[in-house]
Amino acid sequence: MAQLGMVLDQYADEVVEYVSSPLTGVQRKSEFPPTIAKIVTACDDCAGLVERRNRPRRDVLPKAPVPLLRELPQGSLAQVFVPEEHHRYADLVAWAENAQPVWWRYGNASDGRRGIWVSHDAWNNSAARRLASSTQNEDAA
């Protein structure tokens, strides 16, 4: 009994109360009387839980607000380069006259060619419109 007292004296009161309680303690998990080794294991497990519970939590940083489209710089969503000599260039320039500036910008490619940068959506939709109009023209003929 003195040995058990020496072992339990090393742990916080909260740990000893938890391990010795008939509702949560070591007697619920092993046959009685438990060995000192089982009591030490139960105390170590409980002390680890108490330590993790009492450890300060890391602060979660709030997410930065997503800017509105009108707040983004011109061309920030433009990823497709269309050079001036491309057959769809004129259509995309006409589209850019009415589009929000965030979706397009004039500029140079990495090889120095001048042209317009447009969003993938503008590139794909202008191709779909052109394909649909050419199909309608062929059907009418």
C-alpha positions, 0 to 999 in steps of 0.5 A: 500500500505504501508503494501505491501511495508513492506512485500516486504521489507523483501525479496531479490530484485530477489524475489520481481522482480519475484513476481511482474513481469507480466510474472512470478508474482502472478498476473498470478496465482490469480485474481487481486488485490491479497491479502497480504497473496497470495503475502507472499505465492508467495514470500516464494515459490520464496525465497525457489527456490532461496535458493535451486538454490544458495545452493552449490551442493554436489560434486559427487565422481567419481567412482573408476576404475574397475581393470582389471582381471590380476590386481585382486589377485589370486582366488578373483573370486573363490566362489565354494569349491571342496574338494580333494575327490570330483569326479570332483576335478581332472577335475577342477585341470586340468582346473586350469592349463590353467585358469587365476589365478583370477578364482581359488585358492587352499585352505581350507574349513571352516571345514579344508578340503583341495581342490580347490576354483573355480568360479561358471562359471568354476563349471557350465561349467565343469558340462556341459562339463562332462554331454555332454561327458557322453551323447555322450558316451551313444549315441555311445554305 
